[in-house]
Amino acid sequence: MSIKIISSDDKSVKLEVVINFEGDSFLETEEHIMNEINKIGQKVTQNAMEKLEIKENKIVVNKQTLYAKKKLKHTNHLMEK
């Protein structure tokens, strides 16, 4: 299978996809197609996550300040001592 991102912006992604039919039976072919479609979903999700990644160092939610994990080193989970 090949996946090529033709274009991408903040609201959409356009792909070119080629899926080869593989399998000796209809069931095997169908399972192969479903696996390939799942890979397409992973690629599109990865693309969306990269575009939607939060750029701020901190976020305020319900008057509580939260920080991005990648910005703070040596932070412990609330339950860790």
C-alpha positions as CSV (number, residue, x, y, z in Angstrom):
1,M,0.0,0.0,0.0
2,S,1.1,3.5,-0.6
3,I,-0.2,6.7,1.0
4,K,0.7,10.1,-0.3
5,I,-0.4,13.3,1.3
6,I,-1.5,15.5,-1.6
7,S,-2.4,18.6,0.4
8,S,-3.0,19.4,4.0
9,D,-4.3,22.4,6.0
10,D,-5.8,23.1,9.4
11,K,-9.2,21.7,8.4
12,S,-8.5,18.9,6.0
13,V,-6.1,16.5,4.4
14,K,-6.2,15.1,0.8
15,L,-4.6,11.7,0.2
16,E,-3.7,9.5,-2.7
17,V,-4.0,5.9,-1.7
18,V,-3.2,2.7,-3.5
19,I,-4.3,-0.6,-1.9
20,N,-3.4,-3.9,-3.5
21,F,-5.9,-6.7,-3.2
22,E,-4.3,-9.6,-1.3
23,G,-5.6,-12.9,0.0
24,D,-6.8,-16.2,-1.3
25,S,-10.4,-15.7,-0.3
26,F,-12.9,-12.9,0.0
27,L,-12.5,-12.9,3.8
28,E,-8.7,-12.6,3.6
29,T,-9.0,-9.8,1.1
30,E,-11.6,-8.0,3.2
31,E,-9.3,-8.3,6.3
32,H,-6.4,-7.0,4.3
33,I,-8.4,-4.0,3.1
34,M,-9.6,-3.2,6.7
35,N,-6.0,-3.4,8.0
36,E,-4.9,-1.0,5.3
37,I,-7.8,1.4,6.0
38,N,-6.7,1.4,9.7
39,K,-3.2,2.4,8.6
40,I,-4.7,5.3,6.6
41,G,-6.6,6.4,9.8
42,Q,-3.4,6.3,11.8
43,K,-1.6,8.5,9.2
44,V,-4.5,11.0,9.1
45,T,-4.7,11.1,12.9
46,Q,-0.9,11.7,13.2
47,N,-1.2,14.5,10.7
48,A,-4.1,16.1,12.6
49,M,-2.3,15.8,15.9
50,E,0.8,17.5,14.6
51,K,-1.3,20.4,13.3
52,L,-3.5,20.7,16.5
53,E,-0.6,20.3,19.0
54,I,-0.9,22.8,21.8
55,K,1.8,25.4,21.4
56,E,1.3,27.2,24.8
57,N,3.5,26.3,27.8
58,K,0.5,26.3,30.1
59,I,-3.2,26.0,29.9
60,V,-5.8,27.2,32.4
61,V,-8.8,24.9,32.9
62,N,-11.4,25.7,35.6
63,K,-9.0,28.1,37.3
64,Q,-6.3,25.4,37.5
65,T,-3.0,25.9,35.6
66,L,-1.9,22.9,33.7
67,Y,1.5,22.5,32.0
68,A,2.6,20.6,29.0
69,K,4.6,17.4,30.0
70,K,7.4,18.1,27.5
71,K,8.1,21.5,29.0
72,L,8.6,20.4,32.6
73,K,11.3,18.0,33.5
74,H,11.5,16.1,36.8
75,T,7.7,16.4,37.5
76,N,6.0,13.7,39.5
77,H,2.5,12.3,39.3
78,L,0.2,13.7,42.0
79,M,0.2,10.3,43.7
80,E,4.0,9.9,43.7
81,K,6.0,10.9,46.7
